[in-house]
Amino acid sequence: MKLPKGFGNMGSLYKQAQAAMERANSLQEELKLETVEVENSGVKVKYNGVGEILSIVVPKELANPDDVESLEDAILLALRDGYAKSLELRETRMREIAGGLNLPGF
C-alpha cells in the first residue's frame, strides 16, 4: 500500500518519538538526583528536578514571634522561587530530548 503524499517519513518520526519517550522516562529518574537551591530573605530551600522539596532552612533571627508575617512571606517567596526554578530545569531537559521533533509543549 502506498502512503499518501507527505506521510513517507512517519516511520522515522515514530522512531524518534519513541526514543524521546524512553529518554523522558529515564530523565525523570535523573531529575530526582539533581538539585536546585534558592535563598530569599535568608530562607534557603532545596528542591530536586521534579519539584519535590528536599529541605528548608530558616535562620533563627527570622523566627521573631512579634513578626510572624515576615517569616511566612520569606518562606512563601523562597518556596515559589525554588519551585519555578525546578520546573525550569525540567522544561530545559525535556526540550533537549524533544529537540527537532516539533512536538507540542516543547
N, C-alpha and C positions, 0 to 999 in steps of 0.2 A: 504494500500500500504506500502510496506517495503522500508525504505530508504537504499540507497547504503551504504556499509561499510564506516565508518568514518563520516557519517552525522547524527548520533544519537544525538549529543549534539547541533544541530543547534537551537532548541527552546530555550535552556538555553543561548546560545551565543547571540541570538536575544534579549532576555530579558535583558541581561547585556548591550548590545549595546544601547538599548532603554533607559535604566536607565542612562547610561553615557551621552546620548544626552540631556535628561531632566536636568541632573546636569550641563552640559555645558551651557545650556541656562540660568540657574539661576546664574551660575558662572559669566557670562557676567555682570550681574547687580551688583554682589558683587565686581567685579574688578573695577567698576566705583567708588566705595566708598573707595578703597584702594589707598594709595599714595606712590610714590617713589620720593625721593628728592636727588638731586645731586648738588655738587658745583665743579666748575672748574675755576681756576684762579679768584676766587671771585664772579663769576656769579653763582647764585642759580636758579635752575629750578625744578619745581614740576610737576609731571605727575600723572595721575591716572593709574590704572592697565590695561586699554585698550589703552594706548598710547596717550591720549589727554593731551595737555599742560594745566596745571591749573594756573601756574604763573611763571614769570621770574623776578628776582631781579638783577639789575646791580648796583654795588656800584658807587657812584659819582666819586670817584678817577679814575675809569676806563674810564670815559667819557671825554677823552682828545682829543680835536679837532685836535691836532697835531699828534695823533697816533690812528686813527680810525681803522686801520687794526688789532691792538692788541685786541681791543674791539670786532670786528667782529669774530676774531679767538676764543676768550674766549666764546662768545655766541654760536658759532657753535659747539665747543667741548662739552659744557655743554648740548646742545640740543641732540647731538648724544649719549652722555653717558646716559642721562636720558631716552631716547627712548629705548636704548638697555636694560637698567635695567627694564623698564616697560614690554618689551617683555619677558625678562627672568622670571619675576614674573608670567606673563600669562602662559608661557610654563610650569612652575613648577606646577601651579594649574591644568592645563589640564592633565599633566602626572599623577597627583594624582587621577583624575577622571577616566582616561583610564587605570590605573594600572591593570595589569593582563589580559587585553583584547587583547593585542598584535596587536593593530591597527597601520596601517602605519602612520608615522609622530608623534608618541607619544613615 
